[in-house]
Amino acid sequence: MQQTEKTSNLGVYEKEMSEAAAGEADGSVNLVFPELNIENSELHNSSKLLKAEFELSLRKKFAFARKKAFATFVSSKEVTPTNNKSTHWECCGQTFQEPVYIHKHVARAHEKEILPHTEAILRFLESREKEEKQQASTGRPGEQNGAGGTTGQDNDGSHLLPDTSHINFDQLDKEPGEVLLYYRYCEIEDTHSVCAWQRALCQLLRLTGKVRISNEGINGTVGGSKTATGLYIEAMLSHPLFKAMCKEDFKSSDGGSYCFPELRVGVYKEIVPMGVDPDKLSYKLAGIHLEPDDFHKEVEKFLSEDSLALKDTILLDCRNFYESKIGQFKNCLAPDIRKFSYFPDYVDTNLELFKGKKVLMYCTGGIRCERGSAYLLSKKICKEVYQLKGGIHKYLEQFPDGFYRGKLFVFDERYTIASNTDVISECRYCCTPWDQYRLCTTQNCCQLVLSCSQCREKGHTACCTVCQEKGQRLTDNGVPAPVVGKEECECTDTRLRVPLDTL
């Protein structure tokens, strides 16, 4: 009789969970087992505080989110039966044969672990709700010309969030950290669900950084503890859209969440901003990928004394001028462009340069070469176009003392990472070898400046003379004069947007 009652309770529980998932939108969710109620006053207050952070529509879904989190935790403790044994659960060194007992144990002992997961699910629902409202109000989905759509993909990505029951979140910040860089070109129809899932995933794992989602794929760089980044990779590889990825697709370097000021996740037209509609120029038209060792051999041949190879081959740096300035392959062609969106115009301006040539392209992580090589090939002027798979990041993992010299520029608050001690750039004021970037100190100027320690002590901290003079202007009370609008400086204004190059 007792067994029948327990089984009946479980059936009611599962039925209610199913109905909760179906009725999530209107918040009609009620807890089934009374032991799921929070008895600890401290945890009860934490739950109330968490609930209060959300708007009324989300507060109504709190019970649903908590039940989903609770069910996920219980599921993570389930042991698959073998040798015809019945299903059981193992937690805290104990074995539970009946569902009701594991439920009671989790409710009493693990509420603290369930709250962060509950928050992540609520954040996911919040993101989805905001994007649905935006789509309804603007008539178009996405941010910054993003594009979304409807699909058969599961909209509730909460089941794709990792189990964090074994993590002590208070200790995460004390662990060694790292930064991940990755991208994946693939067809994503429901970009908004993926966006909401990514935001909830990063918030759950306390990651910061930037993630771009588009119909053509995903591009991200995130930082946090190594425990968190490891779970992030596992979550990515478990997602149906990204199951073709592998751990080697994630480039890692020393860092952490401190490398980024915040978390930014959004839907865009392109996952790398080249300014060419992906519908008109697909990533599928990219050049031939070369593994780092094959690329190394090609560069070795290029740098040899074979004059014919030098004439027939171009080693092309697809990055911006401030990136190639502090690190590059010897004898490369490094366009003096400020943004990757200038690259198509650069190719158009210098078509004769590439005519009949074999082109070896490289960039930081490989993503810019995907679109850049496709654009170059679309001009039908090159003999061959190859690209470094995984970019400089992967090349340096295999060849830290190879043909790439200097620092590797990264788009976070570290600015650079190093694999060798070579310094190929210099201070803009005294020409001393120097490769440590800092932001121009003039208000509203976003240019980077190479100014050595001695020059900075003298007050030389601006990117050009115009900015230096503006930075020295003070009002009568000694406060810097306010600047209205975007700052334009001499070094930007005088540089050709698309230079004409010769070899």
C-alpha positions, 0 to 999 in steps of 0.5 A: 500500500505504501509503495502504491501511494509513493508511485501515485505521488510520483505520477502526480508530480510528473503530471504537474511538471508536464502541466507546468511546462505547458502552462509556463507562460501564464505562471500557473504553477504550484508545488506538489510536495509540501517538503519542497517548501523552504523551511530555512529562514535564511534561504527563504529570505534569499529566495524572496530577494531573488524573486523580488529582482524580477518583474511581476510577470517573471515572479509568477514564474518563480515556482515553475523555474524552481521546480525545473531547477529542482527536477534537474538537480534530482535527475543529476543524482539518478543512477542508471540501473544495471543487471535488472536493478531498479533505478535509484539515486545517490547523493551525499554518500546516501542511496535513495530507492524511492523518488519521494525520499530523494526529493525530501533530501534535496529539499532539505539539504540542497536548496542553496545549490538550487537557487542559482539554477533557478535564477538562471532559468528565470534569466532565460525566461526574462531574456526571451520575454524581452526579445519577444516584446522587442520583436512585437514592437519593432516588427523585426527580430534581433538587435543591430539588424539581427534576424531571427525566425521560427523553427522546430527547435526547443524554445525552452533552453533551460534543459540545456543548462549544466548541472552546477550542484557540485559547485561552490559559487563562493569559491569560483572567484578564487580559482585560476581563470581563463578566457575562451575564444571560439566561433562556429558557422552553422545555420541557426533559425531561432537566434533569439532562443539561442541568445537567451540560452547563452545569456542564462548560461553565462550568468549561471556560470558567472562568465563575462565577455561578448557573444554574437549570434546570427543566422550564420552561427555564433562567435564568442569570447568569454572569461571566468574560472576554469571550472566555469569555462569547462562547464561552458564548453560541455554545455556548448558541445551538448547543444544540438546546434553545436554538436559538431564542435570539439574541445579543440575549437575553443582557444584558451589563454590565461585570464578570467572574468576580470578581462571584460567589464560586463557580459554582452550577448546579442543577435546580429546580422553577421557574427563578424562585422565585415559589412557584407550581407551573409545571404550574398556572401556565404561563409561556405565559399571560404578558402582552403583551411591549413592546419598550423603545421601545414601553414608553418611549412608554407610560411617557411617556403615563403620566407626562403630564398626562393625568389619565385615563391616570394613573387607568387605568394602573398602572406596576408594579415586580415587584422586591423593596423593596431593588431599587426603593429605589435605582432605579425609574420615576417614579410606579411602584407598588413593593410593599414585599416582600422576596422575589418569592415574596411577589408572589402574596400581594401581588396577592391582598391588593391585588386591588381596586387592579388591578381594571379597570386597564391594568398596565405591569410591569417587572423587572430582566431580564424573567423575573419579569414572565413569571410575575408577569404570568401570575399577575395575568392568572389573576385576571381583574381587569385590563383589560390587562397588559403587560411590558417585554421584556428588563427594565430591562437592555434599556431602559437600553441604549436609554434610558440617560437615559430615565424610569428613574432611579437604579441598577439592582440586580444579584444579585452582588457588584457590587450595582448598575450605573448608567446615570445619576448620579441618587441617589434613596435615602439613608443610613439613619442620616443621610439623606444621598443614598446608594445603595451597598449593603453587607451588614449586619456583624452575624454571620449577618444577610443584610440589605443596608444603605445606610450612607454613608462617614461613618456607616460610619467611626462604626461604623454598619454594621448594618441596624437597631438590634437588629443594631447592638446584637448586633454590639457584644456581645463576649465577655471575650476580645474575640471577637464572641459566637457566634450560634446559628441564623438571625439575625432582625433588627428590620427583617425582623420588623416589616415586613409580609410582604404590605403593603396598598397604595393609589394 
